[in-house]
Amino acid sequence: MGLNANTIVQVLLRERIKLSASVLAILRDVHGTDDVFQQVVLQALESAEHFREPEHLLAWALRAARHRAIDVLSKRGARCLDQAVLEQLEQQWVAGRSEDLSSRLDALQHCLQKLPERARQLVRLRYEEGLSCTAVAQEVHRSVDAIYQNLSRIHRQLRQCIERELGIADRPPLGETLS
């Protein structure tokens, strides 16, 4: 007997950040990521009898989401990350704890709100709207180099803020271990 629909939805919603992160790394498109997540949930519900435990469901969902994201990219005529890189990322996502990802996402949201409006605008254009740095530069009437420098500074500020929020300044990044 497979997992019931309620359990499938609970597991996939609990692991949504992990699944979405895996798709977003491939698609680089927030709206497309949401579409793929919804398709994976529907497919999981249709195939409920195949899943014996939540771990099996999650492993399947990560793989299904990855394949759907690659299909979407192919239809767009865009290039995808190398399969070996995707395999390594998938291993990290399976090994990562959702609580860590949730905490980091909450900290990121908090830190984004601390940024000046101009910095938030760059982040919005680059990551929410998915514009290239060249397109962002054109949109805000600045040079591409200035955009790269600003985004680099913003990334550094966000990383430092997140580390302060989580109290992990002395710990390695998620997925790495101390030697």
C-alpha positions in Angstrom: 0.0 0.0 0.0 1.3 3.4 -1.0 1.3 6.7 0.9 -2.0 8.5 1.1 -2.6 11.8 -0.6 -2.5 13.8 2.7 0.9 12.4 3.6 2.2 13.1 0.1 1.1 16.7 0.2 2.6 17.2 3.7 5.9 15.8 2.8 6.2 17.8 -0.5 5.1 21.0 1.2 7.6 20.4 4.1 10.4 19.9 1.5 9.2 22.6 -0.9 12.3 24.8 -0.3 14.6 21.9 -1.1 12.6 20.9 -4.2 12.3 24.5 -5.4 16.0 25.2 -4.8 16.9 22.2 -7.0 14.6 23.5 -9.8 15.6 27.1 -9.5 19.3 26.1 -9.8 18.4 24.7 -13.2 15.7 27.1 -14.5 16.9 30.4 -13.0 13.2 31.4 -13.2 11.0 31.7 -10.1 7.7 31.4 -11.9 8.9 28.4 -13.8 10.1 26.8 -10.6 6.6 27.2 -9.1 5.1 25.6 -12.2 7.4 22.6 -12.0 6.8 22.2 -8.2 3.0 22.0 -8.9 3.5 19.5 -11.7 5.6 17.3 -9.4 3.0 17.4 -6.7 0.2 16.5 -9.1 2.3 13.7 -10.6 3.1 12.4 -7.1 -0.6 12.3 -6.2 -1.4 10.4 -9.4 1.4 7.9 -8.5 0.7 7.6 -4.8 0.6 3.8 -4.8 4.3 3.7 -5.8 5.6 5.4 -2.7 6.1 3.3 0.4 7.8 5.9 2.7 8.4 9.6 2.7 12.1 9.2 1.9 11.3 7.4 -1.3 8.8 10.1 -2.2 11.4 12.9 -1.6 14.1 11.1 -3.7 11.6 10.6 -6.5 10.3 14.2 -6.3 13.9 15.6 -6.5 14.6 13.5 -9.5 11.2 14.2 -11.2 11.6 18.0 -10.6 15.1 17.9 -12.0 14.0 16.1 -15.2 11.0 18.5 -15.6 13.2 21.5 -15.2 15.7 20.2 -17.8 12.8 19.6 -20.2 11.6 23.2 -19.7 15.1 24.5 -20.4 15.4 22.3 -23.5 12.1 23.7 -24.9 13.4 27.2 -24.3 16.6 26.3 -26.2 18.7 27.2 -23.2 21.7 25.3 -21.9 21.7 23.3 -18.7 24.3 22.7 -16.0 26.4 19.6 -16.6 24.8 16.3 -15.4 27.7 15.7 -13.0 27.1 19.1 -11.3 23.4 18.3 -11.1 24.1 15.0 -9.5 26.3 16.6 -6.9 23.7 19.3 -6.1 21.0 16.6 -5.8 23.2 14.7 -3.3 23.6 17.9 -1.2 19.8 18.6 -1.3 19.0 15.0 -0.2 21.5 15.2 2.6 20.5 18.7 3.7 18.0 19.2 6.5 14.9 21.2 5.7 15.1 23.0 9.0 18.5 24.5 8.0 17.1 25.6 4.6 14.0 27.1 6.3 16.1 29.0 8.8 18.4 30.3 6.1 15.4 31.4 3.9 13.9 33.2 6.9 17.2 34.9 7.6 17.6 35.8 3.9 14.1 37.4 3.8 14.9 39.4 7.0 18.3 40.5 5.5 16.8 41.5 2.2 14.5 43.9 4.0 17.5 45.5 5.6 19.0 46.4 2.3 18.6 49.9 0.9 15.8 50.2 -1.7 18.3 50.6 -4.6 20.0 47.3 -3.6 16.6 45.6 -3.3 15.7 46.8 -6.8 18.9 45.3 -8.3 18.2 42.0 -6.5 14.5 42.1 -7.7 15.5 42.7 -11.3 18.3 40.1 -11.3 16.7 37.3 -9.4 12.9 37.7 -9.3 12.6 39.0 -12.9 15.5 36.8 -14.1 17.2 39.6 -16.0 20.8 39.3 -17.1 23.3 41.7 -15.6 23.4 43.5 -19.0 19.6 43.9 -19.0 19.7 45.1 -15.4 22.4 47.7 -16.3 20.2 48.9 -19.2 17.1 49.1 -16.9 18.8 51.2 -14.3 21.0 53.2 -16.7 24.4 52.0 -15.3 27.4 50.1 -16.6 27.5 46.3 -16.6 30.7 46.5 -14.5 28.9 48.7 -11.9 26.0 46.1 -11.7 28.5 43.3 -11.2 30.3 45.2 -8.5 27.0 46.2 -6.8 25.7 42.6 -6.9 28.9 41.3 -5.5 28.8 43.8 -2.6 25.1 42.9 -2.0 25.9 39.1 -2.0 28.6 39.7 0.6 26.3 41.9 2.7 23.6 39.3 2.6 26.0 36.4 3.5 27.3 38.3 6.5 23.8 39.3 7.6 22.6 35.7 7.3 25.6 34.4 9.2 24.9 36.9 12.0 21.2 36.1 12.1 21.9 32.4 12.3 24.9 32.7 14.5 27.1 30.7 12.1 30.0 33.0 11.4 32.4 30.3 12.7 30.6 27.4 11.0 31.2 26.1 7.4 28.5 26.7 4.8 25.6 24.3 4.6 26.8 20.9 3.2 30.5 21.4 4.1 32.2 19.8 7.1 35.1 20.8 9.2 38.4 18.9 8.6 
